């Protein structure tokens, strides 16, 4: 089931979105949904990476250690 989301955007972004919408004859919502679909996964991945970096028991390796372990 589709949901509605209200978002505040700057005047500049609204103008750019409006211009794009008029030029392409597509609704602004088309571009908003498209951007969310394309970039949400990237934000999720970034958050997951940050979460892993902040783990107390995380072990970090230097590039030399990785090369040695992988025999590169």
MIDOSE-1310 file (N, C-alpha, C; in nm, 2 decimals, decimal comma, always signed):
residues 72
xxxx	+0,08/-0,12/+0,00/+0,00/+0,00/+0,00/+0,09/+0,13/+0,00; +0,06/+0,22/-0,09/+0,14/+0,34/-0,10/+0,11/+0,43/+0,02; +0,21/+0,51/+0,06/+0,20/+0,60/+0,17/+0,24/+0,74/+0,12; +0,19/+0,84/+0,19/+0,22/+0,98/+0,15/+0,32/+1,04/+0,25
xxxx	+0,42/+1,11/+0,20/+0,52/+1,17/+0,29/+0,53/+1,32/+0,25; +0,53/+1,40/+0,36/+0,54/+1,55/+0,34/+0,69/+1,58/+0,37; +0,75/+1,66/+0,29/+0,89/+1,69/+0,31/+0,91/+1,84/+0,28; +0,99/+1,91/+0,36/+1,02/+2,05/+0,33/+1,15/+2,05/+0,25
xxxx	+1,15/+2,13/+0,14/+1,27/+2,14/+0,06/+1,30/+2,29/+0,04; +1,42/+2,32/+0,01/+1,46/+2,47/-0,01/+1,39/+2,52/-0,14; +1,38/+2,65/-0,15/+1,33/+2,71/-0,27/+1,41/+2,67/-0,39; +1,54/+2,67/-0,38/+1,63/+2,63/-0,49/+1,60/+2,49/-0,54
xxxx	+1,59/+2,40/-0,45/+1,56/+2,26/-0,49/+1,42/+2,25/-0,56; +1,32/+2,32/-0,50/+1,19/+2,32/-0,55/+1,19/+2,37/-0,70; +1,26/+2,48/-0,72/+1,27/+2,54/-0,85/+1,34/+2,45/-0,95; +1,44/+2,38/-0,91/+1,51/+2,29/-1,00/+1,42/+2,17/-1,03
xxxx	+1,35/+2,12/-0,93/+1,26/+2,01/-0,95/+1,14/+2,05/-1,04; +1,09/+2,17/-1,02/+0,98/+2,22/-1,10/+1,03/+2,23/-1,25; +1,15/+2,29/-1,27/+1,20/+2,31/-1,41/+1,22/+2,17/-1,48; +1,27/+2,07/-1,40/+1,29/+1,94/-1,46/+1,15/+1,88/-1,49
xxxx	+1,06/+1,90/-1,41/+0,92/+1,84/-1,43/+0,86/+1,90/-1,55; +0,87/+2,03/-1,57/+0,81/+2,10/-1,68/+0,88/+2,06/-1,81; +1,01/+2,05/-1,81/+1,09/+2,01/-1,93/+1,06/+1,87/-1,98; +1,04/+1,78/-1,88/+1,02/+1,64/-1,91/+0,87/+1,59/-1,91
xxxx	+0,78/+1,68/-1,87/+0,64/+1,65/-1,86/+0,61/+1,53/-1,77; +0,69/+1,52/-1,67/+0,67/+1,42/-1,56/+0,64/+1,49/-1,43; +0,56/+1,43/-1,34/+0,53/+1,50/-1,22/+0,66/+1,50/-1,13; +0,66/+1,60/-1,04/+0,77/+1,61/-0,95/+0,78/+1,48/-0,86
xxxx	+0,67/+1,42/-0,83/+0,67/+1,30/-0,74/+0,74/+1,19/-0,81; +0,74/+1,18/-0,94/+0,81/+1,08/-1,02/+0,96/+1,08/-0,98; +1,02/+1,21/-0,98/+1,16/+1,22/-0,96/+1,19/+1,20/-0,81; +1,11/+1,24/-0,72/+1,13/+1,22/-0,58/+1,14/+1,07/-0,55
xxxx	+1,04/+0,99/-0,60/+1,03/+0,85/-0,58/+1,16/+0,78/-0,64; +1,19/+0,83/-0,76/+1,31/+0,77/-0,83/+1,44/+0,79/-0,75; +1,45/+0,91/-0,70/+1,57/+0,94/-0,62/+1,58/+0,86/-0,50; +1,47/+0,85/-0,43/+1,46/+0,77/-0,31/+1,50/+0,62/-0,34
xxxx	+1,44/+0,57/-0,44/+1,47/+0,43/-0,48/+1,62/+0,41/-0,51; +1,68/+0,50/-0,58/+1,82/+0,49/-0,62/+1,91/+0,51/-0,50; +1,88/+0,60/-0,41/+1,98/+0,64/-0,31/+1,96/+0,59/-0,17; +1,84/+0,53/-0,15/+1,81/+0,48/-0,01/+1,91/+0,37/+0,03
xxxx	+1,93/+0,28/-0,07/+2,02/+0,17/-0,04/+2,16/+0,22/-0,01; +2,21/+0,32/-0,07/+2,34/+0,38/-0,04/+2,35/+0,43/+0,10; +2,24/+0,50/+0,14/+2,24/+0,55/+0,28/+2,23/+0,44/+0,38; +2,16/+0,33/+0,35/+2,15/+0,22/+0,44/+2,29/+0,15/+0,45
xxxx	+2,36/+0,14/+0,34/+2,49/+0,08/+0,34/+2,59/+0,16/+0,42; +2,58/+0,29/+0,40/+2,67/+0,38/+0,47/+2,65/+0,37/+0,62; +2,52/+0,37/+0,66/+2,49/+0,36/+0,80/+2,54/+0,22/+0,86; +2,52/+0,12/+0,78/+2,57/-0,01/+0,83/+2,72/-0,01/+0,84
xxxx	+2,79/+0,05/+0,75/+2,94/+0,06/+0,76/+2,98/+0,14/+0,88; +2,91/+0,25/+0,91/+2,95/+0,33/+1,02/+2,92/+0,25/+1,15; +2,81/+0,18/+1,15/+2,77/+0,10/+1,27/+2,88/+0,00/+1,30; +2,93/-0,07/+1,19/+3,03/-0,17/+1,21/+3,16/-0,10/+1,26
xxxx	+3,19/+0,02/+1,21/+3,32/+0,08/+1,25/+3,31/+0,12/+1,40; +3,19/+0,15/+1,45/+3,18/+0,19/+1,59/+3,16/+0,07/+1,69; +3,17/-0,05/+1,64/+3,16/-0,16/+1,73/+3,28/-0,17/+1,82; +3,25/-0,20/+1,95/+3,36/-0,20/+2,05/+3,47/-0,30/+2,02
xxxx	+3,43/-0,42/+1,97/+3,52/-0,53/+1,94/+3,57/-0,54/+1,80; +3,55/-0,43/+1,72/+3,59/-0,43/+1,58/+3,74/-0,44/+1,57; +3,79/-0,51/+1,48/+3,93/-0,53/+1,45/+3,96/-0,46/+1,32; +4,06/-0,38/+1,32/+4,10/-0,30/+1,20/+4,24/-0,35/+1,15
xxxx	+4,25/-0,36/+1,02/+4,37/-0,41/+0,96/+4,43/-0,30/+0,87; +4,57/-0,29/+0,87/+4,63/-0,20/+0,78/+4,63/-0,26/+0,64; +4,66/-0,18/+0,54/+4,66/-0,24/+0,40/+4,77/-0,34/+0,39; +4,89/-0,32/+0,46/+5,00/-0,42/+0,46/+4,96/-0,55/+0,52
xxxx	+4,88/-0,54/+0,63/+4,83/-0,67/+0,70/+4,74/-0,74/+0,60; +4,65/-0,67/+0,53/+4,56/-0,74/+0,44/+4,64/-0,80/+0,33; +4,73/-0,73/+0,27/+4,82/-0,79/+0,16/+4,89/-0,91/+0,21; +4,94/-0,91/+0,33/+5,02/-1,02/+0,38/+4,92/-1,14/+0,40
xxxx	+4,81/-1,12/+0,46/+4,71/-1,22/+0,49/+4,66/-1,29/+0,35; +4,64/-1,20/+0,25/+4,59/-1,25/+0,13/+4,70/-1,30/+0,03; +4,83/-1,28/+0,08/+4,95/-1,32/+0,00/+4,95/-1,24/-0,13; +4,93/-1,11/-0,12/+4,93/-1,03/-0,25/+5,07/-0,97/-0,27
